[in-house]
Amino acid sequence: MRRTSKFGAGAASVRRGCEYAGDTASARSGETSPETLGCRRATDRRCGALLPALDPTALGWKERDFYLAPDFYSAIFDWSGNCGTTAWWDGKIVGAYVQDDAGRVELIVPSDPGPAGRTALQAEAKRLADWFDGEKVTSLYKCPLVTWDRSTAIPRT
């Protein structure tokens, strides 16, 4: 019998994801933490992260103003409260990402997060694309932002 997470990922996929993030303890246990994403406390350093659709980090809060500007809510969440992929900078959702036909990760960030944010998010996009290794991942849940004009995407480096 194949063990799966509540999102349908097999145990091997969860371990591989944790190993990708450099968290060997979580790779063994299957549990994750903010440290898994390479983030420490906000006072230690700023960080960027690309999270998958329906990630509990974005979904787990009724009040979302502390990590999402109220006028940006409709760009990330659909009418039933589901979210697609999200791009985070400095503890806030700043956009989303998609894969192109070649499997590369394309960032869609409408407001410029500044040089440090751009660099961090581009590095995460490259790291995620390398981990995908050409595999195309599709999601049933796409945030409204990914269907908007792509001229707002951060260019690939």
C-alpha positions as CSV (number, residue, x, y, z in Angstrom):
1,M,0.0,0.0,0.0
2,R,1.4,3.4,-1.0
3,R,1.4,6.0,1.8
4,T,0.4,9.5,0.6
5,S,0.1,12.9,2.3
6,K,-3.2,14.7,2.4
7,F,-2.2,16.5,-0.8
8,G,-1.6,13.2,-2.7
9,A,2.2,13.2,-2.5
10,G,3.8,9.9,-1.8
11,A,6.2,9.5,1.1
12,A,9.2,9.4,-1.3
13,S,8.1,12.7,-2.8
14,V,7.8,14.3,0.6
15,R,11.3,13.0,1.6
16,R,12.7,14.3,-1.7
17,G,11.2,17.7,-1.2
18,C,12.6,18.0,2.3
19,E,16.0,16.9,1.1
20,Y,15.8,19.5,-1.7
21,A,15.1,22.1,1.0
22,G,18.2,20.9,2.9
23,D,16.1,19.6,5.9
24,T,17.3,16.1,6.6
25,A,15.4,15.8,9.9
26,S,12.2,16.6,8.1
27,A,13.1,14.3,5.3
28,R,13.1,11.5,7.9
29,S,10.1,12.6,9.8
30,G,7.9,14.1,7.1
31,E,7.4,17.2,9.2
32,T,8.4,20.7,8.0
33,S,9.2,24.0,9.7
34,P,10.1,27.6,8.7
35,E,13.7,26.5,8.8
36,T,12.9,24.0,6.0
37,L,12.4,26.9,3.7
38,G,15.8,28.4,4.7
39,C,14.1,31.0,6.8
40,R,15.1,31.8,10.3
41,R,13.5,34.5,12.4
42,A,12.7,37.8,10.6
43,T,15.6,39.4,12.5
44,D,18.1,37.0,11.1
45,R,17.6,37.6,7.4
46,R,15.0,38.2,4.7
47,C,14.1,35.3,2.5
48,G,12.2,34.4,-0.6
49,A,10.1,31.2,-1.1
50,L,8.0,29.6,-3.8
51,L,5.2,27.6,-2.3
52,P,2.9,25.1,-4.2
53,A,-0.8,25.5,-4.8
54,L,-3.0,24.8,-1.7
55,D,0.0,25.2,0.6
56,P,-1.2,25.4,4.2
57,T,1.1,28.4,4.9
58,A,-1.2,30.6,2.8
59,L,-4.5,28.7,3.5
60,G,-4.1,28.4,7.3
61,W,-5.3,31.9,8.3
62,K,-8.7,33.5,8.4
63,E,-7.2,37.0,8.7
64,R,-4.5,37.4,6.0
65,D,-3.7,41.1,6.2
66,F,-0.3,40.4,7.9
67,Y,1.0,38.5,4.9
68,L,-1.2,39.7,2.0
69,A,-2.3,43.2,1.1
70,P,-6.1,43.3,1.1
71,D,-6.2,44.7,-2.5
72,F,-4.1,41.8,-3.7
73,Y,-6.3,39.1,-2.2
74,S,-8.4,38.5,-5.4
75,A,-5.2,38.0,-7.3
76,I,-4.1,35.1,-5.2
77,F,-7.3,33.4,-3.9
78,D,-10.3,32.2,-6.0
79,W,-13.9,32.7,-5.0
80,S,-13.9,29.7,-2.7
81,G,-10.7,30.7,-0.8
82,N,-8.2,28.3,-2.6
83,C,-4.9,29.6,-3.8
84,G,-2.5,28.6,-6.5
85,T,1.2,28.8,-6.3
86,T,2.6,31.7,-4.4
87,A,5.9,33.7,-4.4
88,W,6.8,35.1,-0.9
89,W,9.3,37.8,-0.1
90,D,10.1,38.9,3.4
91,G,7.1,37.1,4.9
92,K,4.5,38.4,2.4
93,I,2.9,37.0,-0.7
94,V,4.2,39.2,-3.6
95,G,3.1,37.1,-6.6
96,A,2.9,33.6,-8.0
97,Y,4.7,31.4,-10.4
98,V,4.0,29.0,-13.3
99,Q,6.0,26.6,-15.5
100,D,6.4,27.3,-19.1
101,D,6.1,24.6,-21.8
102,A,9.8,23.7,-21.3
103,G,9.4,23.3,-17.6
104,R,11.1,26.5,-16.6
105,V,9.7,28.4,-13.6
106,E,8.3,31.9,-14.5
107,L,7.7,34.4,-11.7
108,I,4.7,36.7,-11.9
109,V,5.3,39.5,-9.4
110,P,3.2,42.6,-10.2
111,S,5.0,45.0,-7.7
112,D,8.8,45.1,-7.8
113,P,10.1,43.6,-4.5
114,G,13.4,45.5,-4.9
115,P,16.8,44.2,-5.9
116,A,17.2,41.8,-3.0
117,G,13.7,40.4,-3.5
118,R,14.2,40.0,-7.2
119,T,17.5,38.2,-6.7
120,A,16.1,35.9,-4.0
121,L,13.0,35.0,-6.0
122,Q,15.0,34.4,-9.2
123,A,17.4,32.1,-7.2
124,E,14.4,30.2,-5.8
125,A,12.9,29.9,-9.3
126,K,16.1,28.4,-10.7
127,R,16.5,26.1,-7.7
128,L,12.9,24.8,-8.1
129,A,13.3,24.4,-11.9
130,D,16.5,22.5,-11.3
131,W,14.7,20.2,-8.8
132,F,11.8,19.7,-11.3
133,D,14.5,18.6,-13.8
134,G,12.3,19.2,-16.8
135,E,9.2,17.5,-15.2
136,K,6.1,19.6,-15.8
137,V,3.8,19.9,-12.7
138,T,0.2,20.9,-13.3
139,S,-2.3,22.0,-10.7
140,L,-6.0,22.1,-10.7
141,Y,-5.8,25.3,-8.6
142,K,-4.4,28.4,-10.3
143,C,-4.6,31.7,-8.7
144,P,-6.2,34.5,-10.8
145,L,-2.9,36.3,-11.1
146,V,-1.4,33.6,-13.4
147,T,-4.1,34.3,-16.0
148,W,-3.4,38.0,-16.1
149,D,-1.0,39.9,-18.4
150,R,2.4,38.3,-18.1
151,S,4.3,41.5,-18.8
152,T,4.5,41.9,-15.0
153,A,6.7,38.8,-14.7
154,I,10.2,39.2,-13.3
155,P,12.5,38.4,-16.3
156,R,14.6,35.2,-16.2
157,T,18.3,35.6,-15.7
